Amino acid sequence: MDQTALRYFLEVARCGSLSRASERLFVAVSALSRQIGKLEEQMGTPLFERRPRGMVLTDAGRLLESHARRSQLEEERVVEEIRDLSERGSVAIRIAASEGVGPDFLPQVCAHFVKTHPHARFQLDISAPSIATQRVREGTHDIAVCFSIAPEKDVHVHYAQRAPIYALMRNQHPLAAREAVSLADLLRWPVALHSDAGTLRQLLDIACSLDGLIFEPVFVANIHTALQRFVQFTDAITLTGYLTVRSRLAPEGLAAVPISNPELHQRTLQVQTMASRTLPQAMVEFIDLVKLAIEIPESVA
């Protein structure tokens, strides 16, 4: 298949529009349309459904998109490995991450990795877990480190660990000394909650619905660090994953207490890549370091 035609096809698939793809590629719409037409003639079937609001991939188009993205990434891997022959350790790693691991945990891992791979380069983008997974599925990012509550299609899970939700509070809070608390125990205290409908909020809503609980948060924010700061100076409680706050508990006078409601134990922290993709060796070593850092904090000290 013609590589230029495939590149144009992928951009139209990404944008969902000939006109938007034309703007990004600086190529005339007519030229894009001709190349797509040639591909469809070669395949013997339509690759897009032409709709008033844009171009939508057919089943055949989705198969070709998956193949083309893997081929594109495989080409990048070969180029990286050829460069590595003369510049040992050279690798560019694009990471998509949940907010729970993006701001604190992953920068520490990246900093540790460059000690042994000084030519490594990183791009870290933080988003909702579903978007992180989608970025890996589409090939715009190499690795996703994110929370998940359901199986994902077209991704390979290198690592998965149960990631229950904890109650985060000041270490002087009356509940801080308990071995565990229930959601019902939190009702008499002010609560700070994340405004986004991520995995944590989804599981909280399920648990509250099952137990007939209603929380009226006194503080709502769209970033977790703001919630942490609020509970640090009040008697409020917020919800968190343990890895999110692991390195901050002692320095910032915080305590993370397990929550007993089983619904809040139903998510996993996953390290994902695109299914069937062959990774450069340095990227495999980085994934191994991420897994080690999750299990043994001292490994990236």
N, C-alpha and C positions, 0 to 999 in steps of 0.2 A: 504493500500500500504506500502511496505517496506520502512522505513525511510532512510536507507542507499542508496537504489536505487534512491529515490527521490533526495537525496543530490547529488548523482553522476549526475543524470539527469539535475539538475539545473546548475551544474558547466559546463557541456558540452554545455548547452544552452547559458550560459554566454560567454564561450570562443569560441563557434562555431567550436570546434575542439576536437577530442578525445585525441590527443597528448598533446595539451596545458592544457586540463583539467587533464590529467594524471600527468603532471609536478606540477600543483598547489595542487593536492590532494595527491601526492606521492602514487599513485595507478597505477598498471599496466594497459596499454591500453586494454589488453584482459579482465581484470576484469571489467573495465568500460563498454566495449562492451557487456559482458554477462548480466550485470545489466540492461542496456538499452534494450537489447533483451527481458529480462523477463518482463519489464514494457510494452513493445509493445505487447507481447503475452497476458498479462493480460488485456490490453486495447482493444485488437483485431484490432489494426490499427497502422500503422507506426507513430512514433512521430517525426522523423527526415527525411529529404531528404538527402541522402548521395551524396555529390557532390565532384568533384576533389579538390576544395579549402576548403572543410570543411562540417560541419553539419548545416543544416538550418531547423528550426522548421516547421512542418506541421501545419495546422489549429488545429488539435487535440493536437499537441505538445504545441501550444500557450495557449490553454485552460488549459492543465495540468500545464504549467509553472505558469500561473496566480494563479491557485488554490494552488500550492505548495508554492509559495512565500507568499501568504496570510496566509497559515497554519504555515509557518515558523515564520512569524512576530507575529502571534497570540500566538504561543508558547513562544516567547520572552516576549510578554506583560504579560502573566500569570506568568512567572518567575520573572519579574520585580515587579509585584504586590505582589507576595509572599515575596520577599525580603523587600518590602516596609512595611510589617507588623512588621518587626523588626528594619528597618532602614528608618524611615519616610522621604519621599521626594526623595528617591533614584530613579534616572532615567537617562538613557543615551539617548541623543538626537542627531541624525545625521542630519545635515542641509545642503541642497544643495541650493546655492543662486546665483543670478545674481551679477555681479560686482557692479552694482548700489546700492545694499543694503548690500553686504557682508563685505567690509572693515571697514565701519564706523557704520552704523545703527545697524546691528545685534549684533556685540560685545557689544554695549551698552545695548541692550535688555537682552542678556545672563548675563551680569554683574548684572543687576537689578534682574533677576530671581533668581540668587544664594543667594540673600539676604534673600529670603523666602524659598528657596530650597537648602540648603547648600551642599547636597549630589548629586546635579545634575552634570552631566558630558556632555560636548559638543564636537562634531566634526563638524567643518564648512569647507565646500569645495566650492570654487567659480569657476564658469564656465559660459559658454554661457547659456542663458535661456533654450534652447531646451535640453541641456545636464542635467541641473538641474531637469527639469520635467522628463526626462528619468530615472534619478537615483531614483526618487520616484516611478515611474511606475515599475521599476525592483526590488524595495525593498532594494536597497543598502543604501538608506537614508530614514529617517522618514518623513521629512518635506522639501518642496521646497518653497522658497520665491523668486519669480522671476517675470520678466515682460513677458507678453504674448500678442500676437496680433491675436490669433485664438483659437477656442475651442480645448481642449486636450482630447484624449481618455484615459480611464482607470485611471483617477485621480479624486479625489474629491476636489473641490475648496471651502475651508472654508471661504474665504474672497477675494473680488475683488474690487479694487478701480481704477477709471480712473487715468492714470498717464501720463499726457501730457508732452511734451518736451519743455524745457526752453532754452533761450540763456543765457549763463554764461559769465560774463565779470567783469572787475574791477568796483568797485562802483563809480569811477571817470570817467568812460567811457561816451562819449557823448550820448550813447543810454540808459544808466543805469536808467535815470529818467523817461523813457517812461512807460506807462501802458502796452503796448504790442508792438511787432515788427513783421514784416513779414520776410520771408526768403529773399525777394528781398531787404529789408533794410540792410541785412547783407553783400550784395555783395561787397560794397565798403570798407569793413574792412577785415583784415587778419583773416582767420578761421583755427582753430585747430580741427581735427577730429579723432575719434577712428578708428583704422585700422580693427577691427573685424566687421563682418556682423551681429551684434546683432539687437534687435528690433529697437533701435534708428536709426541705419544706414539704416535699411530696410525702415523705414517710411520716412526718409530724402530722400532716392533715389526715392521713389514714388512721394513725393511732388515736388522734383526738375524736375522729368520727366513730371509731369502734367503742371508745370508752365514754362517749358523750361529754367530752371536755371542750371548753371554749376559752382560748387565751386572748386577752385584749392587750397587745404589746404597748409598753410605754415608750419604746424607742424602736424605730424601724430604719434600717439603712441598707444600701445596696452593695456595701463592701464589708467583709468580715472584720477587718481591722477596726472599723468604727464601732462595731458591736463589742469587741474586746475592750476597747478604751472605755466605753460607757460602763461596762460591768466592773471594770477595775476601780472605778471611783464611786460606785453606788452599791446597793444591795440587790441590784437586778441580776438576772441569770439569762444567759444566752445558750444556744445549742451549737455544738461544734463536733468535728471529727478530731480524734486525738492527735493525729499526725499534724494537723493544722496548727496546733498550739504547743506541741511537744517541747520545742526549744524555748518557749516563752514563759512556761509555767513558773519556774523558780525565779527568774530574773524580774518578772513583772508582778509577783505576788498573786498568782492565780491558781485555781484548783479545777481539775477536770474530773467530774464524778460520773461513773457509769449510770445509764438510765435503764431500768429493768424492763420496760415495755418491749416485748419481742419484735414489734413492728419496726422499731428503730435499730434493729440489728440486721436488716434485710438488704443492705447495700455492700458492694465490694469496691475496693480501690484497685484499678486495673492499669496495666501498662499495655498499650495496644499499638499495633502497626497494621498497615494494609495487608489483607489476606493475600497469600501466595507471593509476596514480595521478598526478594533476596536482599538482605541488608549488608552494607559494608561492615568489615570486621570491627572498625572503631565504633560504629553505632551499636553493634552487639555488645561491646565492652561497656558502653555507656548504659545500656539497659541493665546489664548485670550490676553496675554500680548503683543504679536507682533501686533495684530489688534489695541489694545489700543494705543500702541506707535506710530503707523502710524497716527492715528487720533489726538492724544493728546500728543505732544512731552514732556510735563512736567511730564507725567506719568512715565517716566524712568529717570528723572533727578536725 
